[in-house]
Amino acid sequence: MNTTEWILMIIGLLIVLVLAGFGTFFLILYNRNNREKNRIQEFTTTANLTIDHTIGEKLDKYISDNLTEYLVLNIHILENNQYINEELETEIREGFTTYISDRLSPIFMQQLSMYYNIDNIHQVIGNKIYIAITNYVAAMNAPEDDGRDIIRNLPDYTDMKNSAGDNLTYLDPSINF
């Protein structure tokens, strides 16, 4: 190869390298621009979300409603209004915790994460379940003349007009969750 061919080959190689450099530069700018757009969109989405300050009450109602449903569906656990000992309480709590965790929707969890620390949501739910079961057990183990016989206060599902169960009180209203 003569010198002219070498010079043309080097010039061609330099042109290819310059074009590759420009291409890389524009790809970097494009990616950076897209990341900024995504951050702005994410911020806008987050800024437009309103925090529902009644989410704690909704969680309490959700747990209360599901506890009643769980107890009705598992009525065999409490035969003849028996005294609930520690082992039975643990069985109810574990079963109900599984029942709740299987039913919580991702959207409800997202709403909870807007109000509660996302790392502690499961602990908050677990504490509320613990309190609900403890209140239920205390009411069940109270003397019968106390007027807090919860099993007798459960609704008759054969005569229910509203299948969603709206405005029905399943548990003793004196129990606060």
C-alpha positions, 0 to 999 in steps of 0.5 A: 500500500502506498502512502495515499491509500494509508492516508485515505484509510486513516481519514476514513477510520477517523470519519467512522470514529467521529460519526460513532462518537456523535451517535454515542453522544446523541444516544446519551443525550436521548437517554438523559432526556427520557430519564428527566421526563420520567422523573417529571412524570413520576413527580407529577403523579406523586404530587397529584395523589391525595392522601386519604386520612380515613384509610386507617378507619377503612382498614379497621372496617375491612378487618372487622368485616372480614373477621365476621365473614371468616368467623361465619365461614369457619363456624366449626371452630367455635362449637357450642359457644366454647371458651376460647383458650390460647391455642384456639385463639392462636389458630383463629389469629393465624387463620384470619391473618392468612385470610386477610393477606390473601384478600388484600388488593395491591391497590389497597396496599398502595393506598395504605403505603401513602399513609403508613410507612411502606416498610411497616404496613405489614406490622400495622395490619398485623397489630390491627388483626391482633387487636381485633382477635383479642377483642373478639376473644375477650367478648366471647370469653365474657360471662353470658349475662354480660350481653356480649354473646357474639355468636347469637348476634351474627346475621342470618345469611338465609334472610339477607336482602343485600348480598354485599352486606352493607349496613350490617353489624356483625360484631358487637358494636361495643367492641372498638377496633 
